[in-house]
Amino acid sequence: MALALLNQRGIPAGCEGDEQTLLTMLAVQTATGEPTFMANPSSRYPKGDNELVLAHCTIAPNFVDRYVVRDHYESRSGVGIQGEISAGSPVTIVKCGGRNMERCFVSPGTVNECTDNPNMCRTQFVVTIGNSATLEYFMERSIGNHHVIVRGDHAEGLSTMFKMLGATIDEGRG
């Protein structure tokens, strides 16, 4: 709950001491003016070739259209926020990493649905991402586990910004 409330107030907060994702959240939030969501690529989704489930245990209420307060998935204690956004919502998925934050992944996507699998972190977005090369990035050469999601298609602007900062961009195109 603390992470959700900090993110709600515009203070990037995440779990597991993941400094690279926190820096990515800060950069994306600063560049877009939008709240961000730290999520794990959790599984391929069986309904579509380029669909991926991105999930995490809590989310800022100002990121989502609807939410409920639930127990924490792994511990079954404490509370977290399970959020949903409308099907068809555009999002951008971003991750910067490497020794000097020199690698970045940026990809537009579309939320197809929000699922409620009790065996997965609470907030679960099924996202269509680019093409098979984008999905390959997650399966073969991912910069890290946590990725940042921001609402809206900001892929071009974020790619330009990270290139200007000297990063190599993997846009999931092969």
C-alpha positions as CSV (number, residue, x, y, z in Angstrom):
1,M,0.0,0.0,0.0
2,A,2.9,2.4,0.8
3,L,4.3,2.0,-2.7
4,A,0.9,2.7,-4.3
5,L,0.5,5.8,-2.2
6,L,4.0,7.1,-2.9
7,N,3.5,6.6,-6.7
8,Q,0.0,8.3,-6.4
9,R,1.8,11.4,-5.0
10,G,4.4,11.4,-7.9
11,I,7.2,9.8,-5.9
12,P,8.5,6.8,-7.8
13,A,8.6,3.8,-5.5
14,G,9.2,0.1,-6.3
15,C,10.1,-3.1,-4.7
16,E,13.1,-5.4,-4.3
17,G,15.7,-2.5,-4.4
18,D,15.4,-2.3,-8.2
19,E,17.2,1.0,-8.7
20,Q,17.3,0.7,-12.5
21,T,13.6,0.4,-12.7
22,L,13.1,3.3,-10.2
23,L,15.3,5.5,-12.4
24,T,13.3,4.4,-15.4
25,M,10.1,5.3,-13.6
26,L,11.5,8.7,-12.7
27,A,12.7,9.4,-16.3
28,V,9.4,8.3,-17.9
29,Q,7.3,10.1,-15.4
30,T,9.3,13.3,-15.8
31,A,9.2,13.1,-19.6
32,T,5.5,12.3,-19.9
33,G,3.9,13.9,-16.9
34,E,2.0,10.6,-16.3
35,P,2.2,8.1,-13.4
36,T,4.0,4.9,-14.0
37,F,3.6,1.2,-13.0
38,M,6.3,-1.3,-12.2
39,A,5.3,-4.7,-13.6
40,N,6.8,-8.1,-14.3
41,P,6.3,-9.9,-17.6
42,S,4.5,-12.8,-16.1
43,S,3.5,-15.1,-19.0
44,R,2.6,-15.3,-22.6
45,Y,-1.2,-15.1,-23.1
46,P,-2.6,-18.1,-24.9
47,K,-5.2,-16.1,-26.9
48,G,-2.8,-14.1,-29.1
49,D,0.6,-14.4,-30.7
50,N,1.9,-11.1,-29.4
51,E,0.2,-10.9,-26.0
52,L,1.9,-10.8,-22.7
53,V,0.6,-10.6,-19.2
54,L,2.3,-7.8,-17.2
55,A,1.5,-8.0,-13.5
56,H,2.5,-6.6,-10.1
57,C,1.2,-6.6,-6.6
58,T,0.1,-2.9,-6.3
59,I,-0.5,0.1,-8.4
60,A,-1.2,3.8,-7.9
61,P,-4.9,4.5,-7.8
62,N,-4.4,7.5,-10.2
63,F,-3.0,5.1,-12.9
64,V,-6.1,3.0,-13.2
65,D,-9.8,3.4,-14.1
66,R,-11.0,1.1,-11.3
67,Y,-9.4,-0.5,-8.3
68,V,-10.0,-2.6,-5.2
69,V,-7.9,-3.2,-2.1
70,R,-6.8,-6.8,-1.8
71,D,-4.5,-9.0,0.1
72,H,-0.9,-9.3,-1.1
73,Y,-0.5,-12.3,-3.5
74,E,2.6,-14.0,-2.2
75,S,2.0,-13.5,1.6
76,R,-1.8,-13.5,1.6
77,S,-1.5,-10.8,4.2
78,G,-1.2,-7.1,4.2
79,V,-2.9,-5.1,1.4
80,G,-2.2,-4.0,-2.1
81,I,-4.2,-2.3,-4.8
82,Q,-5.6,-4.4,-7.7
83,G,-6.3,-2.0,-10.6
84,E,-7.9,-2.2,-14.0
85,I,-7.8,0.0,-17.1
86,S,-10.2,-0.2,-20.0
87,A,-9.6,-2.6,-22.9
88,G,-8.1,-0.7,-25.8
89,S,-6.0,1.6,-23.7
90,P,-2.7,2.4,-25.3
91,V,0.4,2.0,-23.1
92,T,4.1,2.2,-23.5
93,I,6.5,-0.3,-21.9
94,V,9.9,0.9,-21.0
95,K,13.0,-0.5,-19.3
96,C,16.5,1.0,-19.0
97,G,19.4,-0.9,-17.6
98,G,23.0,-2.0,-18.1
99,R,26.0,-1.0,-16.1
100,N,25.5,2.7,-17.0
101,M,21.9,2.6,-18.0
102,E,23.1,2.5,-21.6
103,R,20.4,0.0,-22.8
104,C,16.7,0.8,-23.1
105,F,13.7,-1.0,-24.3
106,V,10.7,1.0,-25.5
107,S,7.6,-0.4,-27.1
108,P,4.0,0.7,-27.6
109,G,1.3,-1.7,-26.6
110,T,-2.5,-2.0,-26.1
111,V,-4.2,-3.3,-23.0
112,N,-6.7,-6.0,-24.2
113,E,-8.1,-7.0,-20.8
114,C,-7.3,-7.1,-17.1
115,T,-7.4,-10.6,-15.6
116,D,-7.9,-11.8,-12.1
117,N,-5.8,-14.9,-11.8
118,P,-5.6,-15.7,-8.0
119,N,-2.1,-17.3,-8.6
120,M,-0.5,-14.1,-9.9
121,C,0.3,-10.6,-8.6
122,R,-2.9,-8.6,-8.2
123,T,-2.8,-6.1,-11.0
124,Q,-2.7,-8.0,-14.3
125,F,-2.7,-6.4,-17.8
126,V,-2.9,-8.5,-20.9
127,V,-1.0,-6.3,-23.4
128,T,-0.6,-6.7,-27.2
129,I,3.0,-5.7,-27.9
130,G,4.4,-4.9,-31.3
131,N,5.2,-8.1,-33.1
132,S,7.0,-11.4,-32.6
133,A,10.4,-9.6,-32.3
134,T,9.0,-7.6,-29.3
135,L,7.8,-10.8,-27.6
136,E,11.3,-12.3,-28.4
137,Y,12.9,-9.4,-26.5
138,F,11.0,-10.5,-23.3
139,M,11.9,-14.2,-23.8
140,E,15.5,-13.9,-25.1
141,R,17.2,-10.6,-24.3
142,S,15.2,-8.7,-21.6
143,I,17.2,-6.1,-19.8
144,G,15.6,-7.1,-16.5
145,N,12.4,-8.5,-14.9
146,H,10.6,-5.3,-13.9
147,H,9.4,-3.0,-16.7
148,V,7.7,0.3,-16.5
149,I,4.3,0.9,-18.0
150,V,2.9,4.4,-18.7
151,R,-0.5,5.1,-20.2
152,G,-0.5,6.4,-23.7
153,D,1.7,5.9,-26.7
154,H,4.9,7.7,-25.8
155,A,7.3,5.3,-27.6
156,E,8.6,7.8,-30.2
157,G,9.3,10.6,-27.7
158,L,10.8,8.3,-25.1
159,S,13.0,6.6,-27.6
160,T,14.3,10.0,-28.8
161,M,15.0,11.2,-25.3
162,F,16.9,8.0,-24.3
163,K,18.9,8.2,-27.6
164,M,19.8,11.8,-26.8
165,L,21.1,10.6,-23.5
166,G,23.3,8.1,-25.2
167,A,21.4,4.9,-24.8
168,T,21.0,2.1,-27.3
169,I,17.3,1.5,-27.9
170,D,15.8,-1.9,-28.4
171,E,12.4,-1.2,-29.8
172,G,11.5,-4.9,-30.1
173,R,11.7,-4.8,-33.9
174,G,14.3,-7.5,-34.3
